Amino acid sequence: MTDSCIPANDAARVHALRQLGILDTPSEEAFDSLTLLVAGIMEVPVALVSLVDANRQWFKSAVGLSATETPRDISFCTHAVFEEAVLVVEDASADPRFADNPLVINDPFIRFYAGVPLYSTQGFILGTLCIIDTRPRQLSDSRLRQLTLFARQVEQLINLHQQTSALTRQVEKTQAINARYEATSKGLAAGILRINGKGSILEVNRFACHMLGYDEEQLSGKNISMLMPANWGNHHDGYLQAYQQTGEAKVIGLGREVQALHKAGHTIPVHLAVSEVQSEVSRADHSKRQFVGILTDLSEIHRAREQQRREQSLLEVLHQGLTDYHSLLSGNTLWTFLKDALCRLTGSDYALIGEVVELDRLPALKLHALTDLSWNEQSRQLMRRLVSGDMTLTNPKSMLGQVFAGGHVVLSNDMLTDPRGGALPAGHPVLRRYLGVPITDRGRVIGMYAIANAASDYDQALVDWLKPFTSTCALLINLYRQINEQKEFTEQLRDARDLAEQASQAKTEFLSSMSHELRTPLNAILGFAQLLQNSRDPLPPRQQRQAEQIGRSGRHLLSLINEVLDLASIESGHVQISVEPVLVADVIADAVELIRPLADQQGLNLVEPDISHAQLYIMGDYTRTKQVLINLLNNAVKYNCEHGGIRVECSSSQGNCRISIHDTGIGIPAERLSELFQPFNRLGAESGSIEGTGVGLALTHKLIRLMNGEIGVNSQAGEGSEFWFELPLCDTQTVSPMPNVSQNPEPVHSSCHRVLYIDDNPANRKLMQDAFTLIEGMQLILAPDAETGIEMACSDDPDLILIDIDLPGMNGFDAHAILQRNPLTRNIPVLALTASFTQANKKRALESGFVDYLSKPFDWPLLRQQMHTILEHRGGR
Ligand code: ADP
C-alpha cells in the first residue's frame, strides 16, 4: 500500500470507527451468521466484515479465514476505503495493484476480491463487507446488488452494536449508581424517603423505618403526612401542591427542623432536607415528579441542648443565689426564689422548701415557700399558716417527715400506689411523682425541699444533678440564720444600749440632783464647823477635836461629791476638753507644787523629772492633765510608807510622751490589779485608815481616755507602784513660734494699755508674756481661770480682755456673759481665743458680743494688729 491509499479524512474516519467501540470485541452471532450467509449465497470460500483501522484491517466476522486481522498496507479493503466505492478485483494476479501482494502470492492466494464499503451513521467509511475467492471470478450485477444489500445489513448490525454497547454502558453506570445509592442509603445514619408529587411514599430506607417505628411495608404507598404531627401534616400536602404549581419552596430544597410523628404517637425532632429528583421523565411529565427527603434524627442533639439549657439554668440559679443572697434575704424573696428555681430546673408542677427547727427536742419542718395547691378556703388558710411559720410539720412518718426527720431522700414515681404515701385529703391535687431531698450541713439536716409532678420520672441522677443546688440551699439557710441571729443580736444590743443610756441619764440626773441636795446641807456643816473651830471663845479640847472631825468629814464628803459628779459628767459626755499643746514641765511643776507640802508633811522625798525631758509638748487639756497628775501624786503620797519616796519621770517614744509616778509605798497585790480604775473600788483600803473615795483612779482613767491617751500601772505589793500615762506628743510645728515683734515694728501708742489674758495653760500664758515684753505701750496682766479673770477685770480695769474659751470650770462664754452683765466690765472689749475652733462657735461668739474669735495657735502679727485696731478705737488712757 502506498500513502496515496490513505484518505484525506483518515484521522477523523479512524476516530469515528474507534468511537463505535466495536474493534477487538468478541465475535457476535449476528455478524457471523450474516458472513456465513454471504459466503454461502455468493459461493465464495471467504466472506469478511473488515474494519479498517489506522494500521490494520480487523475482522469483526470472518468466514473461511483464520486470521483476525492483517496489516492495512496489504489489505484490499483499504483500496475500497480510499476509493470510497465498491472494489471488484476479478483476478488479482493479473491486476498490477495486487499482483505482488503477499496475500496473492502466498496463502491465502487471493485471486478474486469484491468489497462493498460500510458507512457509519455519520457517513465515514469504516471498512467493507467483502468476499474472496482463490480463483478468478466475475461478479454479476445481481450478485453485486445482493452484496450491497448485505453490506447495508452489516451497517445495521454495526449500529445496533453501538447502541447496545452504549446501552450496556448506561446500564452499568446506572447499576453502579444504584449500588452506591443503596449502600449510602442503607449505611446512612439518616432516614431517606422518596415520595411522588402526591406525597405517596415510594421508597423508605431501614433507618427511617427504625426511627419512626414502622416496617417498610407499613409505609410504602402511604401518604407522607402520616409521619407528621397533625398540625404539620395538614400543611404538608398544601406545601407540596403549592411548590408544584408555583415553584415556591417552603420545604423543598430547604433544610429545616421539624417534628416527625413516631408510630407510638410521640414526636421526634428531625432535620428534613427535601430535594426534587430531576429526570427527563419528570421534566416531561409533571405528574411523575419525585422528591427525596432526608431525615436526620435530632433527638440526641435536642437532648444535649436540653441538658445544656438545664446546666445553664442551674448555674444561673446558683450564681444568683450566691451573688444576690443579700438582696434576696433582705427582700425576703430567698425562699420563693429557691422554690421557683426548683420547679423550673426540674420541670415540676409543685415545689416546697423549708427549714428544720427543733420543737420539743424533735425536728419539725418550718415551711418557707410552697407552690399553692389549695383547693378550697380551708386548705388556703392552712397553706397560709404553713408559710407564715405559724404552723410546723412534725409527723416523721409522712413523705415529708421521712426527709426532714429521717434525713432520707424519698423518691416515688407512682405515688398513687406507693405504700409510703398516706391518703391525700379529698380535693387535694393528685400527686403522681414525688421527690424529697434533705438539705444537710455537716451531717445535720437543716432543711429540705420537695418537688412533685414533673413530666418525666424522678431518679437518682436528678438528685445527684441537684447536689450543687442542695449545697447552695444549705449555704443560704445558714446565711439566713446568721443574718437573723445578727439582726436579733443587734436589736438586743440596741435595747441594751437604750437601757444603758436611760440608766446613765437617770444616774446623771440623780447625781446632779443629789449633789445639789448634798452640797446645801454640807455647806452649812462645813461653815458651822469652821465657826465652831474659830469661835472667839475657844472650845474645850475635846469639842475642838470633834469640830475638827466634823470639818474633815465634811471636806471628805465634799471631795467625794465633786469626784462623783466629775465622773458622772464625763460618762454622760458633758465634759468638754480643750486639747492643745501643753508643756510637760509646766504641768508637772504646777501639780508638784500643790502636792509638795503634803509630801513634806509626811516626810516623803518627792523628786521631779529631769528638766530636759520635761521640755516636751504634749497634746492635752492643761487643767485635766494637771488633775490627772494631782490624783496620781496624791495617791503616791497617801499609799506610801514612812520616809518613802516619790519620783516623777518623763520620757518619749513613738510619738507619745510617758509620765510615770513611782512610789515606794504599799503596792497593789497582782490579783487586784484588774480592779483598779473601777469606780468606788478601793481594793480593800476602805478597811484601813487612809481616807479615800475610790473614785479618783476611775476619773483619771476616763480623763486620759478622753484625751486619747493610755494609762497603766506596774506594782508589787509591799514594794511600791508605778502609775504611768501617755499622751500624744505635740507636733512641734503646731506650737506657736515665739512672736518676733521686731520683724515688723508697729508704731506703738504713746499711752499704756492694759490687756488681761485669761488662760489656764501656763505655757500659753508664758508665750503671751514673752510676746508682750517686746511691745511698748501695752501691759499684760494674767489670770489662770475665769473666776480670777472676772475679779481682775473688775479690779484692774483692763482695756482689752483676751480669753481662752476652753477654760476649766467656767468657760469663756460663761465668763463673757458675766462680764457683760457687770456695769464695771460691760464695755471692755473681749477677744476669744480657742484651741477647738468651729465656725458654729465663732458665729455664736460674734453674736454674743465678742469682738473676734481666733483659733489657737494664733497668728501673732494678726493678733497684734487686731489688738492695735481695737485699742486705737478705744482711745489711750
Ligand atoms: P481612793 O480615793 O481610794 O484613793 P482611787 O481611785 O484613787 O481611790 O484609788 C483606788 C484604790 O487603788 C485605792 O483605794 C488604793 O487601794 C489603790 N491605790 C491607788 N493608788 C495607789 C498607790 N500609789 N499605791 C497603792 N495603792 C494604790
Residues whose N, C-alpha, C, O or C-beta is under 5 A from the ligand:
A	BS01	ADP	N635 A636 Y639 G665 I666 G667 I668 N681 R682 L683 A685 E691 G692 T693 G694 V695 G696 L697 A698 S721
